[in-house]
């Protein structure tokens, strides 16, 4: 009986570990930033219509192509963190093979920062205006 329980627990732990890997593998493919349409660019994580349009405009301004993936940092709205999330899905040549939207997982540090910020702005009901705590 205990062996059966241990097997079930081991299976559940394995499933929890492998689930994110399977989800990542489901969104496989790349987007060629030199030929992709704005609609294809929107399949990338953290890229909506506005950023996709700015990528296309920057590409046109650079003579119709990016020479490096890092050139995307010239696009307003793409910083180091965004570029790091995009890089696995980007290429400078070949065909665009990404067919469905890649969802960007929320990091624990982002939600922690938001929670910390929101609690810092609350004032206790017993605190008088201007009183320091």
C-alpha positions as CSV (number, residue, x, y, z in Angstrom):
1,X,0.0,0.0,0.0
2,X,2.8,2.5,0.9
3,X,4.6,1.6,-2.3
4,X,1.5,2.4,-4.3
5,X,1.2,5.8,-2.5
6,X,4.8,6.6,-3.1
7,X,4.4,5.8,-6.8
8,X,1.4,8.1,-7.0
9,X,3.3,10.9,-5.3
10,X,6.4,10.4,-7.5
11,X,4.1,10.5,-10.6
12,X,2.4,13.8,-9.4
13,X,5.8,15.4,-8.7
14,X,7.1,14.4,-12.1
15,X,4.0,15.8,-13.8
16,X,4.4,19.1,-12.0
17,X,8.0,19.3,-13.1
18,X,7.3,18.4,-16.7
19,X,4.1,20.5,-17.2
20,X,6.0,23.8,-17.9
21,X,8.3,22.0,-20.3
22,X,5.4,20.6,-22.3
23,X,3.7,24.0,-22.4
24,X,6.9,25.6,-23.7
25,X,7.3,22.9,-26.4
26,X,3.7,23.4,-27.5
27,X,4.6,27.0,-28.6
28,X,7.4,26.0,-30.9
29,X,8.5,27.9,-33.9
30,X,10.2,31.1,-34.8
31,X,9.4,34.5,-36.3
32,X,11.6,36.0,-38.9
33,X,11.8,39.6,-37.8
34,X,13.0,40.6,-41.3
35,X,10.0,39.3,-43.2
36,X,7.2,38.9,-40.6
37,X,4.0,40.9,-40.8
38,X,2.6,42.8,-37.8
39,X,0.1,40.0,-37.3
40,X,2.9,37.4,-37.1
41,X,4.9,39.6,-34.8
42,X,2.0,39.7,-32.4
43,X,2.3,35.9,-31.8
44,X,5.4,36.7,-29.8
45,X,5.2,37.0,-26.0
46,X,4.8,40.6,-24.8
47,X,4.1,41.9,-28.3
48,X,0.8,43.5,-29.1
49,X,-0.4,45.5,-32.0
50,X,1.5,48.7,-31.0
51,X,4.9,47.1,-30.5
52,X,4.4,44.9,-33.6
53,X,3.8,48.1,-35.7
54,X,6.9,49.8,-34.2
55,X,9.0,46.7,-35.1
56,X,7.8,46.9,-38.7
57,X,8.5,50.7,-38.8
58,X,12.0,50.2,-37.3
59,X,12.7,47.5,-39.8
60,X,11.7,49.9,-42.7
61,X,13.9,52.7,-41.1
62,X,16.9,50.3,-41.1
63,X,16.7,49.6,-44.8
64,X,14.2,46.8,-44.6
65,X,16.0,44.4,-42.4
66,X,17.6,43.9,-39.0
67,X,21.3,43.0,-38.9
68,X,21.1,41.6,-35.4
69,X,18.3,40.4,-33.1
70,X,19.7,42.9,-30.6
71,X,18.7,45.7,-33.0
72,X,15.2,45.2,-31.7
73,X,16.3,47.1,-28.6
74,X,15.9,50.2,-30.8
75,X,12.2,49.7,-30.8
76,X,10.3,51.6,-28.1
77,X,8.7,49.1,-25.7
78,X,11.4,46.5,-26.1
79,X,14.1,46.4,-23.4
80,X,16.5,43.9,-22.1
81,X,13.9,41.8,-20.3
82,X,11.5,41.8,-23.2
83,X,14.2,40.9,-25.6
84,X,15.4,38.0,-23.4
85,X,11.8,36.6,-23.5
86,X,11.6,37.1,-27.3
87,X,15.0,35.7,-28.3
88,X,14.0,32.0,-28.3
89,X,11.4,32.7,-30.9
90,X,13.3,35.0,-33.2
91,X,15.4,34.5,-36.3
92,X,16.9,36.8,-39.0
93,X,16.4,34.4,-41.9
94,X,14.2,31.6,-43.0
95,X,10.5,31.1,-42.8
96,X,8.3,32.2,-39.9
97,X,7.0,29.0,-38.4
98,X,5.4,30.2,-35.2
99,X,1.6,29.6,-35.6
100,X,0.0,30.5,-32.3
101,X,0.4,33.2,-29.6
102,X,3.2,32.5,-27.1
103,X,1.9,33.4,-23.6
104,X,4.4,35.1,-21.4
105,X,4.5,33.6,-17.9
106,X,4.3,36.1,-15.1
107,X,7.3,36.1,-12.9
108,X,7.0,35.8,-9.1
109,X,9.1,38.9,-8.7
110,X,6.7,41.0,-10.7
111,X,3.6,39.9,-8.6
112,X,5.7,40.4,-5.4
113,X,6.7,43.9,-6.3
114,X,3.1,44.8,-7.2
115,X,1.8,43.4,-3.9
116,X,4.5,45.2,-2.0
117,X,3.7,48.5,-3.7
118,X,0.0,48.3,-3.2
119,X,0.3,47.6,0.6
120,X,2.7,50.5,1.0
121,X,0.1,53.0,-0.2
122,X,-2.6,51.9,2.2
123,X,-3.1,53.8,5.4
124,X,-4.5,52.1,8.5
125,X,-8.1,53.2,9.5
126,X,-6.8,54.4,12.8
127,X,-4.1,56.6,11.3
128,X,-4.8,60.3,11.2
129,X,-3.9,62.3,8.0
130,X,-0.3,63.5,8.2
131,X,0.5,61.1,11.1
132,X,3.6,59.0,10.6
133,X,3.6,55.4,11.4
